[in-house]
Amino acid sequence: MPKMNDRERLAKLAADQHKLAQEAASVRRALREHYGTLTADIAVEELSEREFRELLTQAIRIGGSQAVSTLRAISPVPAPSNDPPERRPSDEHGGAARRRPAPSPGAASPGDGASH
């Protein structure tokens, strides 16, 4: 086999680089598609798209192992129940009822025109 000159070697290396870059992009795309299918079994609808993206971006940035151990260290928040909340008298008008002292017997209310 004849020896290649520098120009031919450079052209071959450039072609090899291009081929490897295409192969890397193909493998990267396949891996991302695989990870994307894994989310089908996860309740991602509980997060906004922005939260989901931020969560993954930060986890990837700090490293998967570090992110997992950090998240496991956080005490879990109790899951919201599907039962309606218990109704209390203060909830009847959409908020906490104001507590007023009971009027003394025979006292006039401000709206009945009695003078003080």
N, C-alpha and C positions, 0 to 999 in steps of 0.2 A: 504494500500500500504506500503510495507516495506521501511524503510528508506535507502537511498543510502549512501554508504560509500564515502569517498573523491575521491577514484580512479574512481568510477562510475560517480560521479558528474563531475569530470574533463573530462572524456571521453564524457559525454553528452554535456558539454559546448563546447568542441572542435568540436564535430559534428555540434552543432548549429552555431558556428562561421563559419565553413566551408560552411554550407548551406546559411547563410546570406551573406557571401562573394560572393558566386556564384550568388545569387539573385541580389546583388548590381551590379555585373559585367554585368548581363543580362539587368538590367534597364539602366545602363550607356550606354551600346552598343545601345539599342533601342533609347535612347535620342539623342545620337550622330548621328545615322542614320536619325532621324527626322530632326535634324538641317542640316545635309548634304543635304537632299532633298530641304530644303528652298533655298539653293544656286542655284538651277536650274533656278530660276526666277531672279537672280542677275547677272549683267554683270561682272562676275569674270574674264572673258577672258581679261579684260582691265589691269589686274595685272599679274605679273609673279607668278609662284607657290611660289617662295621664298617670294615675297612681301605679297601675300595672307596669307601665314603661319605666317609671322612676324606680320602682322596687327592683326590677330586673337589672336596670342600669347600675344602681348602687351595689347590688349583690355581686355583679360581675366585676365592678371596679375594685371592691375590697377583697374579692376572692370568694369562691363558693363556700369553702370550709369555714372561713371567718364569719361570713354572713349567716350561715346556718347555726353555728355555735352562739353567735350574738342573739339571733332571734329565739333560739331555744332558752336562753337565759332570761328572757322577758317572761314574766308570769302571764299566762294566757288570760285573755278577757273572756268572761262567760258569754256563751253564745246567746243571742237574743231569742227569747221564747216566742212561740207563735200564739200564746194565750194573750187575750186582751188584758191591759193593766187593770188592777183593782180600782173600782170607782170609789172616790171619797167625796164627802159633801163639799169640800173645798174645790173640787174639780167641776162642779155642776155648771159654773159660768165661765169655764175656760181658763181658770187660774185660781190662785189661792184666794180664799174668801178673806175679806178684811174682818178682823176681830174688833168689835166695838163693845164698850161696856153697855150692859142693859140699862135702859132709861129707868129712872126711879118712878114709882107709881105717881100718876098725876102730872108728870112733867110734860111740857109741851114740846112738840117736835118743831124744828126750824121752819117747816113748811105750813104750819096751821095758823099763822098770823098772830100768835100770842106774843105779847111784848114781855121783855125781861125786866 
